[in-house]
Amino acid sequence: MDKKLESLTAGMRIPYGGNNVAIVSEKLASEFESGDRLIVIQTTGDLLHIPADVWDISFKTVEQAHNAFLEMGSVDDDSITKFFKLFADYLSDDERFSAIKDSNDEDVRIARSKGRSTTRLILSEKMRTDMVAGLRLWENTPSQRGSAIEEINHDGWNVKLITAGLGAVGFIFEGRPNVFADATGVLRSGNTVVFRIGSDALLTANAIVEHALNPALEESGLPSGSVSLINSAERSAGYAMFSDQRLALAVARGSGPAVAQLGSVAKQTGIPVSLHGTGGAWLVGSSNSDPERFKAVVYHSLDRKVCNTLNTCCITKEAASVLVPEFLAALSEAAEVRGANAKLHITESADPFIPNAWRGTVSIERAEGEVVETQTEEIKIEEIGVEWEWENSPEVTLVIVESVAQAITLCNSYSPQFVASMVTEDDAEFEAFFDGINAPFVGNGFTRWVDGQYALNRPELGLSNWQYGRLFGRGGVLSGDSIFTIRTLASQETSQITRRS
């Protein structure tokens, strides 16, 4: 007879990872009630509490998405096209968008009152334009559902491999409202989607659902629940969703530790994952780098803080006297255009190349406001992969290396293995860099090109790094039309076919 976990006591030992134990805290013990659930992360021992009411909300929402997927096979492609058209039309409608913007303004006001960053939360006119453009792109993207990608012929029969939807896709992201529209692209390949958005953007998300999304779903005739929002501000709603085995894929975007934790929940549940939680691009310069081009690459990689922003720069020692001044000039200019000061982190190797003008104190803009800090701070080599989540003051790490080979080793050892670029006029040097660097996105110029819509003309659901291993069968950009499975259809021309062995 199965027994349920009814309560926890402070000090209780919970086994994890085969030979480790986690200890139940007094807070967790006092909050846990009968009907609640406890998830134990087997790699870290984290104890994640899901209240019963949060579990119920998540369960019912995933159920809607799962049931909708079972109906998607009978939905024609024209209905899906109509959905994207209507969704874009409604976001373009000023009256409808005004109501959405009012909710977003309130989200921003509340977030600021709590001292939270609002850089990615504000639903600007440009973000609105980008959302509409992404939906128009999906509207005009040909459907791949039911496409035969291979046919194998035998005597009297044949087999076709045919693309089909994967299932209900679970999607968790923090406070960027535009992602909400991007992720509906999974419908194009016959999937459905269930969302959980960070509490800071929940009012905005509900307004988008009410004024644009749901009307588009209803008028296009798509199954109810094809796009579903888990309407809970509780972080545990994400744990609940990613532990629901009815999901075909779990996608998470956000900060590193949070995404790693969510990924662990899904993976130990048996759900495939697409994760990107740690970003920050790396750039390498050598004696073969053109100084002017190198400066331009640094400057254009620092226009704002997102996952593909330049985070760590490695310059070879023999080129440092030429390239470090160009690097610092570009960093200063990137800050000046924002009306801010730059922040620099260096390892011991870079110290001799930093002028005194960079060693004083300056005002740095943080999420909590302006603070006075030393402009250049020394860090340990183990910290060069830390992603600097800056608000308005560009923040970068500089490392001086003995060789390009050492830069590659450092990147493979300490970076999130995400975006890497090298500026060099030597083709053989760049080829060696490309072959040696363990990153899915590699270039020879600015790092901000890494974006599904910008680079591939496909709104992205997420970008995956290789921090936890390379990806099987696909690249680092996950888009709506890349989520599919293969069905196998056998057709017999005669009823007399039999196996003889």
Sequence and secondary structure as in RCSB ss.txt:
>XXXX:A:sequence
MDKKLESLTAGMRIPYGGNNVAIVSEKLASEFESGDRLIVIQTTGDLLHIPADVWDISFKTVEQAHNAFLEMGSV
DDDSITKFFKLFADYLSDDERFSAIKDSNDEDVRIARSKGRSTTRLILSEKMRTDMVAGLRLWENTPSQRGSAIE
EINHDGWNVKLITAGLGAVGFIFEGRPNVFADATGVLRSGNTVVFRIGSDALLTANAIVEHALNPALEESGLPSG
SVSLINSAERSAGYAMFSDQRLALAVARGSGPAVAQLGSVAKQTGIPVSLHGTGGAWLVGSSNSDPERFKAVVYH
SLDRKVCNTLNTCCITKEAASVLVPEFLAALSEAAEVRGANAKLHITESADPFIPNAWRGTVSIERAEGEVVETQ
TEEIKIEEIGVEWEWENSPEVTLVIVESVAQAITLCNSYSPQFVASMVTEDDAEFEAFFDGINAPFVGNGFTRWV
DGQYALNRPELGLSNWQYGRLFGRGGVLSGDSIFTIRTLASQETSQITRRS
>XXXX:A:secstr
         TT EEEETTTEEEE  HHHHHH  TT EEEE TTT  EEEE HHHHHHHHHHHHHHHHHHHHHTTS
 HHHHHHHHHHHHHHHH HHHHHHHHHHHHHHHHHHHHTT   TTT   HHHHHHHHHHHHHHHTS   TT EEE
EEEETTEEEEEEEEE  EEEEEE S HHHHHHGGGGGGGT EEEEEE GGGHHHHHHHIIIIIHHHHHHHT  TT
SEEE     THHHHHHHT TTEEEEEEES HHHHHHHHHHHHHHT  EEEE    EEEEE TTS HHHHHHHHHH
T SS STTSEEEEEEEGGGHHHHHHHHHHHHHHHHHTTTS  EEEE GGGGGGS GGGSSEEEEEETTEEEEEES
EEE  GGGTT     SSS EEEEEEES HHHHHHHHHHHS S EEEEE S HHHHHHHHHH   SEEESS GGG 
 HHHHHSS EEEE  STT   SSS SEEEGGG EEEEEEEEES TT     
